[in-house]
């Protein structure tokens, strides 16, 4: 048996035989670390840029929507490919899984390139659309310039990250994301202050870190150290691949798309009040990326385990996986919420300086989102369960709820009646409202798993 074959069999054994808590945590921890490092460098951008003033900080907040837009380019393909690849590998169909990977990867590169071209041509209208005010417009342009050049690699990175996790290689994914994030933190002060590039320096540091992450993530594929094979020859635009990837991945794409839309609307309403409110909301978003990253990382570790075992018809393990992950998410989110509530004032002070309005709005938003954090965590696990099992409708419903159907309808009423305080509370209120679709969906999917388990037990008797 060759080394690669032995590694593949070891990974299959891990997914199908190890205890559920152990394998979920083994898959989730590297992903959580990678996402946390990603959050650190995102916050580092804001921290270093905040020394340039409130207007510059507001610009970084505006360009967070650009990051979401680039993410959207890869998310349609990445999450759909992750789900389908995990199920195919659970069935032992590695050849088709490699075709799904290659098709998704090269398509993400192409879509990211289109964004680079058109974003660079229409730079000024784009940053205005994203919510830049006249006082922070030039800062927004400076920040967007280099990030757009890295867009194809950022979109492809997301696909590679997800696909490495789907085959049980979460540690490789962590190394790729993590090293790039650490490099970004090192380059930020060098470019921003040492080379006196200002906001453009933060953008260049981000772009370089994304290119380095790309090189690390693609390495196991081009050296054939992964279970799957990445090659232009494996590209297959067959109906089966397209329908499976798009049907599940569309939920992630719409989630990212709605995140962009909701962020733009939020930025515009906040900017109409003041750059301080816009900056306060933006800093809160960056800080809350830490607990959100842990939740997303945990869900990303849980999802391929559920999908792999579903494909292998190990319905008992799927059931155990959901129960463990749901309780772990609730308890973990509760602990994080308590820490954030007590530390909110200290955290926001690091960015707000002597701007009292930015401090007040940022702290209020952190408090409210922390209270709703356990709800967000549980709903995220239900969403990942639907994605892992290939339940496209359920995944779509929950993916579009948090910053879509439960967010946009309440944004303007809250802003009109409560001004900046309504803007600060909208995300927390939307998180609570996501329980409305999540609870019945969790019941339906749980019944489906239980029924499949009972049917399998009857067939084996």
C-alpha positions as CSV (number, residue, x, y, z in Angstrom):
1,X,0.0,0.0,0.0
2,X,1.5,3.4,-1.0
3,X,1.9,6.3,1.3
4,X,-0.9,8.3,-0.2
5,X,-3.2,5.3,-0.1
6,X,-2.4,4.7,3.5
7,X,-3.1,8.3,4.3
8,X,-6.4,8.1,2.5
9,X,-7.4,5.0,4.4
10,X,-6.4,6.6,7.7
11,X,-8.5,9.7,6.9
12,X,-11.5,7.5,6.1
13,X,-11.1,5.6,9.3
14,X,-10.9,8.8,11.2
15,X,-14.2,10.1,9.7
16,X,-16.1,6.9,10.1
17,X,-14.7,5.2,13.2
18,X,-13.3,7.7,15.7
19,X,-15.6,9.0,18.5
20,X,-17.7,11.9,17.3
21,X,-16.5,14.5,19.8
22,X,-12.9,13.6,19.0
23,X,-13.2,13.8,15.2
24,X,-15.4,17.0,15.2
25,X,-12.9,18.7,17.4
26,X,-10.0,17.4,15.4
27,X,-11.6,18.8,12.2
28,X,-12.8,22.0,13.9
29,X,-9.7,23.2,15.9
30,X,-7.4,23.8,13.0
31,X,-10.2,25.6,11.2
32,X,-11.0,27.7,14.3
33,X,-7.3,28.7,14.6
34,X,-7.1,29.6,11.0
35,X,-10.3,31.7,11.2
36,X,-9.1,33.4,14.4
37,X,-5.8,34.3,12.7
38,X,-7.8,35.7,9.8
39,X,-9.8,37.8,12.2
40,X,-6.7,39.0,13.9
41,X,-5.2,40.3,10.7
42,X,-8.5,41.9,9.8
43,X,-8.6,43.6,13.1
44,X,-4.9,44.5,12.8
45,X,-5.8,46.5,9.6
46,X,-8.4,48.4,11.5
47,X,-6.1,48.9,14.6
48,X,-3.2,50.3,12.6
49,X,-5.4,52.4,10.3
50,X,-7.3,53.8,13.3
51,X,-4.2,55.8,14.2
52,X,-4.7,57.8,10.9
53,X,-8.1,59.1,12.2
54,X,-11.8,58.3,12.3
55,X,-12.3,58.9,8.5
56,X,-9.6,56.3,7.7
57,X,-11.2,53.8,10.1
58,X,-14.6,54.4,8.5
59,X,-13.0,53.6,5.1
60,X,-11.7,50.2,6.3
61,X,-15.3,49.5,7.6
62,X,-16.6,50.3,4.1
63,X,-14.1,48.1,2.4
64,X,-15.2,45.1,4.6
65,X,-18.1,44.9,2.1
66,X,-15.5,44.5,-0.7
67,X,-14.0,41.5,1.1
68,X,-17.5,40.1,1.4
69,X,-18.0,40.7,-2.4
70,X,-14.9,38.7,-3.2
71,X,-15.9,36.0,-0.7
72,X,-19.2,35.8,-2.6
73,X,-17.3,35.0,-5.8
74,X,-15.8,31.9,-4.1
75,X,-18.6,30.9,-1.7
76,X,-21.0,29.6,-4.3
77,X,-18.4,27.1,-5.5
78,X,-16.6,26.5,-2.2
79,X,-19.5,25.4,0.1
80,X,-21.2,23.5,-2.6
81,X,-18.0,21.7,-3.5
82,X,-17.2,21.0,0.1
83,X,-20.6,19.3,0.7
84,X,-20.6,17.3,-2.6
85,X,-16.9,16.2,-2.2
86,X,-17.5,15.0,1.4
87,X,-20.5,12.9,0.3
88,X,-18.6,11.5,-2.8
89,X,-15.6,10.6,-0.7
90,X,-17.9,8.9,1.9
91,X,-19.1,6.8,-1.0
92,X,-15.5,6.1,-2.1
93,X,-15.8,8.1,-5.4
94,X,-12.5,10.0,-5.3
95,X,-12.2,10.5,-9.1
96,X,-15.4,12.5,-9.3
97,X,-14.5,14.4,-6.2
98,X,-11.3,15.5,-7.9
99,X,-13.4,16.7,-10.9
100,X,-15.6,18.7,-8.5
101,X,-12.6,20.3,-6.9
102,X,-10.9,21.2,-10.2
103,X,-14.1,22.6,-11.8
104,X,-14.8,24.8,-8.7
105,X,-11.2,26.0,-8.3
106,X,-10.6,27.2,-11.9
107,X,-14.1,28.7,-12.1
108,X,-13.5,30.7,-8.9
109,X,-10.2,32.0,-10.4
110,X,-12.0,33.2,-13.5
111,X,-14.8,34.9,-11.5
112,X,-12.3,36.6,-9.2
113,X,-10.4,37.9,-12.3
114,X,-13.6,39.5,-13.7
115,X,-14.1,41.3,-10.4
116,X,-10.5,42.6,-10.5
117,X,-11.0,44.0,-14.0
118,X,-14.4,45.6,-13.6
119,X,-13.7,46.7,-10.0
120,X,-10.5,48.5,-11.1
121,X,-12.3,50.2,-14.0
122,X,-15.2,51.4,-11.9
123,X,-13.3,52.0,-8.7
124,X,-14.9,55.3,-7.6
125,X,-18.5,54.3,-8.3
126,X,-17.8,51.0,-6.5
127,X,-16.6,52.5,-3.2
128,X,-19.5,55.0,-3.3
129,X,-21.9,52.1,-3.8
130,X,-20.3,50.2,-0.8
131,X,-21.1,53.2,1.4
132,X,-18.1,55.5,1.3
133,X,-18.9,59.0,2.5
134,X,-17.2,62.1,0.8
135,X,-14.8,62.4,3.7
136,X,-13.6,58.8,3.5
137,X,-13.9,58.1,-0.2
138,X,-10.2,58.5,-1.1
139,X,-9.2,56.3,1.8
140,X,-11.6,53.7,0.5
141,X,-10.1,53.9,-3.0
142,X,-6.6,53.5,-1.5
143,X,-7.7,50.4,0.4
144,X,-9.5,48.8,-2.5
145,X,-6.7,49.2,-5.0
146,X,-4.4,46.3,-4.0
147,X,-7.1,44.1,-2.6
148,X,-8.8,44.0,-6.0
149,X,-5.6,42.7,-7.6
150,X,-5.7,39.8,-5.2
151,X,-9.4,39.0,-5.8
152,X,-8.8,35.9,-8.1
153,X,-6.5,34.3,-5.5
154,X,-8.8,35.2,-2.6
155,X,-11.8,33.5,-4.3
156,X,-9.7,30.4,-5.1
157,X,-8.3,30.3,-1.6
158,X,-11.9,29.9,-0.2
159,X,-12.5,26.9,-2.5
160,X,-9.2,25.2,-1.6
161,X,-9.8,25.8,2.2
162,X,-13.2,24.2,2.0
163,X,-12.1,21.3,-0.2
164,X,-9.2,20.5,2.1
165,X,-11.6,20.3,5.0
166,X,-14.0,18.1,3.1
167,X,-11.3,15.4,2.7
168,X,-10.2,15.6,6.4
169,X,-7.1,17.8,5.9
170,X,-8.2,20.7,8.2
171,X,-4.6,21.2,9.4
172,X,-3.3,22.0,5.9
173,X,-6.1,24.5,5.5
174,X,-5.1,26.1,8.9
175,X,-1.5,26.4,7.8
176,X,-2.4,28.2,4.6
177,X,-4.8,30.7,6.2
178,X,-2.8,31.1,9.4
179,X,0.5,31.9,7.8
180,X,-1.0,34.5,5.5
181,X,-2.8,36.1,8.5
182,X,0.4,36.3,10.6
183,X,2.3,37.8,7.6
184,X,-0.4,40.4,7.2
185,X,0.1,41.5,10.8
186,X,3.8,41.8,10.3
187,X,3.5,43.8,7.0
188,X,0.8,46.2,8.2
189,X,3.0,48.5,10.3
190,X,5.9,48.2,7.8
191,X,3.8,49.4,4.9
192,X,1.5,51.8,6.7
193,X,4.1,53.6,8.8
194,X,7.6,52.4,7.7
195,X,7.0,53.1,4.0
196,X,4.5,55.9,4.8
197,X,1.8,54.3,2.5
198,X,-1.1,54.9,4.8
199,X,-4.3,53.1,4.1
200,X,-2.8,51.8,0.8
201,X,-0.2,50.0,2.9
202,X,-2.8,48.0,4.7
203,X,-4.3,47.0,1.4
204,X,-0.9,46.0,-0.1
205,X,-0.2,43.9,3.1
206,X,-3.5,42.1,2.7
207,X,-2.9,41.4,-1.0
208,X,0.5,39.9,-0.3
209,X,-0.7,37.8,2.5
210,X,-3.5,36.4,0.3
211,X,-1.0,35.5,-2.4
212,X,1.2,33.7,0.1
213,X,-1.8,31.8,1.4
214,X,-2.7,30.8,-2.1
215,X,0.8,29.4,-2.7
216,X,0.6,27.4,0.6
217,X,-2.9,26.0,-0.1
218,X,-2.2,25.0,-3.7
219,X,1.1,23.2,-2.7
220,X,-0.5,19.9,-1.5
221,X,-2.5,19.7,-4.7
222,X,0.3,20.4,-7.2
223,X,2.7,18.0,-5.2
224,X,-0.1,15.3,-5.0
225,X,0.0,15.2,-1.2
226,X,-3.8,15.6,-1.0
227,X,-6.4,12.9,-1.5
228,X,-7.8,14.8,-4.5
229,X,-6.2,15.8,-7.8
230,X,-6.3,19.4,-9.0
231,X,-5.9,19.6,-12.8
232,X,-7.3,21.5,-15.8
233,X,-7.9,18.1,-17.3
234,X,-10.3,17.3,-14.4
235,X,-12.6,20.2,-15.3
236,X,-16.1,18.9,-16.0
237,X,-19.1,21.1,-16.4
238,X,-21.5,18.2,-16.2
239,X,-25.1,18.7,-15.1
240,X,-24.5,16.5,-12.1
241,X,-21.6,18.5,-10.8
242,X,-23.1,21.9,-11.6
243,X,-26.5,21.1,-10.0
244,X,-25.0,19.6,-6.8
245,X,-22.5,22.4,-6.3
246,X,-24.8,25.2,-7.2
247,X,-27.9,23.9,-5.3
248,X,-26.0,23.7,-2.0
249,X,-23.5,26.5,-2.7
250,X,-26.1,29.0,-3.7
251,X,-27.1,29.3,-0.1
252,X,-23.6,30.5,0.8
253,X,-23.5,32.8,-2.2
254,X,-26.8,34.4,-1.3
255,X,-25.7,34.6,2.3
256,X,-22.5,36.4,1.2
257,X,-24.5,38.5,-1.3
258,X,-27.0,39.6,1.4
259,X,-24.1,40.3,3.7
260,X,-22.8,42.7,1.1
261,X,-26.2,44.3,0.6
262,X,-27.0,44.6,4.3
263,X,-23.5,46.0,5.0
264,X,-23.9,48.6,2.2
265,X,-27.3,49.6,3.6
266,X,-26.0,49.7,7.1
267,X,-22.9,51.7,6.1
268,X,-25.1,54.3,4.2
269,X,-27.4,54.8,7.2
270,X,-24.6,55.0,9.7
271,X,-22.6,57.4,7.4
272,X,-25.6,59.6,7.1
273,X,-25.4,60.2,10.8
274,X,-21.6,60.6,11.1
275,X,-18.3,58.9,10.3
276,X,-18.1,58.2,14.0
277,X,-21.2,55.9,13.9
278,X,-19.9,54.3,10.7
279,X,-16.5,53.6,12.3
280,X,-18.1,52.4,15.6
281,X,-20.3,49.8,13.7
282,X,-17.3,48.8,11.6
283,X,-15.0,48.2,14.7
284,X,-17.8,46.2,16.4
285,X,-18.0,44.1,13.2
286,X,-14.3,43.4,13.3
287,X,-14.3,42.5,17.1
288,X,-17.3,40.2,16.7
289,X,-15.5,38.4,13.9
290,X,-13.6,36.6,16.7
291,X,-16.6,34.7,18.2
292,X,-18.1,34.4,14.8
293,X,-14.9,32.9,13.5
294,X,-14.9,30.3,16.3
295,X,-18.6,29.5,15.5
296,X,-17.9,29.3,11.8
297,X,-14.7,27.2,12.3
298,X,-16.6,24.8,14.6
299,X,-19.4,24.5,12.1
300,X,-16.9,24.0,9.2
301,X,-15.4,21.1,11.2
302,X,-18.8,19.6,12.0
303,X,-20.1,19.9,8.4
304,X,-17.8,17.5,6.5
305,X,-18.0,14.9,9.3
306,X,-21.8,15.0,9.0
307,X,-21.6,14.9,5.2
308,X,-19.0,12.2,5.0
309,X,-21.0,9.9,7.3
310,X,-24.2,10.7,5.5
311,X,-22.6,9.6,2.2
312,X,-21.4,6.4,4.0
313,X,-24.9,5.8,5.4
314,X,-23.6,6.0,8.9
315,X,-26.8,7.8,10.1
316,X,-26.2,7.0,13.7
317,X,-23.0,9.0,13.6
318,X,-24.7,11.9,11.8
319,X,-27.3,12.0,14.6
320,X,-24.5,11.9,17.3
321,X,-22.6,14.6,15.4
322,X,-25.5,17.0,15.4
323,X,-26.4,16.6,19.0
324,X,-22.8,17.0,20.2
325,X,-22.2,20.0,18.0
326,X,-25.4,21.8,18.9
327,X,-24.7,21.6,22.7
328,X,-21.0,22.5,22.2
329,X,-22.0,25.5,20.2
330,X,-24.5,26.7,22.7
331,X,-22.2,26.4,25.7
332,X,-19.2,27.8,23.9
333,X,-21.1,30.8,22.7
334,X,-22.4,31.5,26.1
335,X,-18.9,31.6,27.6
336,X,-17.7,33.9,24.8
337,X,-20.7,36.2,25.2
338,X,-19.9,36.7,28.9
339,X,-16.3,37.6,28.1
340,X,-17.3,40.1,25.5
341,X,-20.0,41.8,27.6
342,X,-17.5,42.4,30.4
343,X,-14.7,43.4,28.1
344,X,-16.6,45.6,25.5
345,X,-15.6,49.0,27.0
346,X,-11.9,48.1,27.1
347,X,-12.0,46.7,23.6
348,X,-13.7,49.6,21.9
349,X,-11.5,52.1,23.7
350,X,-8.5,50.7,21.8
351,X,-10.0,52.0,18.6
352,X,-12.2,54.9,19.5
353,X,-9.6,57.1,21.2
354,X,-11.2,60.4,22.2
355,X,-14.3,59.9,20.0
356,X,-17.2,59.5,22.5
357,X,-19.9,58.7,19.9
358,X,-17.8,55.9,18.2
359,X,-17.1,54.5,21.7
360,X,-20.8,54.5,22.7
361,X,-22.2,53.0,19.6
362,X,-19.5,50.4,19.3
363,X,-19.9,49.2,22.9
364,X,-23.7,49.0,22.6
365,X,-23.5,46.9,19.4
366,X,-21.0,44.5,21.0
367,X,-23.2,44.1,24.1
368,X,-26.4,43.4,22.1
369,X,-24.7,41.0,19.6
370,X,-23.1,39.1,22.5
371,X,-26.5,38.5,24.2
372,X,-27.7,37.0,20.9
373,X,-24.5,35.0,20.3
374,X,-25.7,31.6,21.6
375,X,-28.7,31.8,19.3
376,X,-26.4,32.6,16.3
377,X,-24.2,29.6,17.2
378,X,-27.0,27.1,17.4
379,X,-28.6,28.3,14.1
380,X,-25.2,28.1,12.4
381,X,-24.9,24.4,13.4
382,X,-28.4,23.7,12.0
383,X,-27.4,25.6,8.8
384,X,-24.2,23.5,8.5
385,X,-26.1,20.3,9.1
386,X,-28.4,21.1,6.1
387,X,-25.4,22.0,4.0
388,X,-23.5,18.8,4.9
389,X,-26.5,16.6,4.1
390,X,-27.1,18.3,0.8
391,X,-30.4,19.9,2.0
392,X,-30.2,22.8,-0.4
393,X,-33.6,24.4,0.5
394,X,-32.9,24.3,4.3
395,X,-29.3,25.6,3.8
396,X,-30.6,28.4,1.6
397,X,-33.4,29.4,4.1
398,X,-31.0,29.7,7.0
399,X,-28.1,31.2,5.1
400,X,-30.2,34.0,3.8
401,X,-32.0,34.7,7.1
402,X,-29.4,36.3,9.4
403,X,-28.4,39.2,7.1
404,X,-31.3,38.9,4.6
405,X,-34.9,38.1,5.5
406,X,-34.4,38.7,9.2
407,X,-32.2,41.8,8.8
408,X,-33.1,44.0,5.9
409,X,-36.9,44.3,6.7
410,X,-36.1,45.7,10.2
411,X,-33.1,47.8,9.3
412,X,-34.9,51.0,8.2
413,X,-37.6,50.9,10.9
414,X,-35.0,50.6,13.6
415,X,-32.9,53.4,12.0
416,X,-35.9,55.7,11.6
417,X,-37.3,55.3,15.1
418,X,-34.1,54.9,17.1
419,X,-31.4,56.5,14.9
420,X,-27.8,55.3,15.7
421,X,-29.1,53.1,18.6
422,X,-31.4,51.2,16.1
423,X,-28.4,50.8,13.8
424,X,-26.4,49.4,16.6
425,X,-29.1,46.8,17.6
426,X,-30.2,45.6,14.2
427,X,-27.8,42.6,13.9
428,X,-28.7,41.3,17.4
429,X,-32.5,41.6,16.7
430,X,-32.0,39.8,13.4
431,X,-30.1,36.9,15.1
432,X,-33.0,36.4,17.5
433,X,-35.5,36.3,14.6
434,X,-33.5,33.5,12.8
435,X,-35.0,31.1,15.4
436,X,-38.3,31.4,13.5
437,X,-37.1,29.3,10.5
438,X,-34.3,27.4,12.4
439,X,-36.4,25.6,15.0
440,X,-38.9,23.9,12.6
441,X,-36.1,23.1,10.1
442,X,-34.0,21.4,12.9
443,X,-37.0,19.3,13.8
444,X,-37.6,18.3,10.1
445,X,-33.9,17.4,9.5
446,X,-33.6,15.5,12.8
447,X,-36.7,13.4,11.8
448,X,-35.1,12.7,8.4
449,X,-31.9,11.4,10.0
450,X,-33.8,9.3,12.6
451,X,-36.0,7.8,9.8
452,X,-32.9,6.9,7.7
453,X,-31.3,5.4,10.8
454,X,-34.3,3.2,11.5
455,X,-34.6,2.1,7.9
456,X,-30.9,1.1,7.8
457,X,-31.4,-0.9,11.0
458,X,-34.3,-2.8,9.5
459,X,-32.4,-3.6,6.4
460,X,-29.5,-5.0,8.3
461,X,-31.6,-7.3,10.5
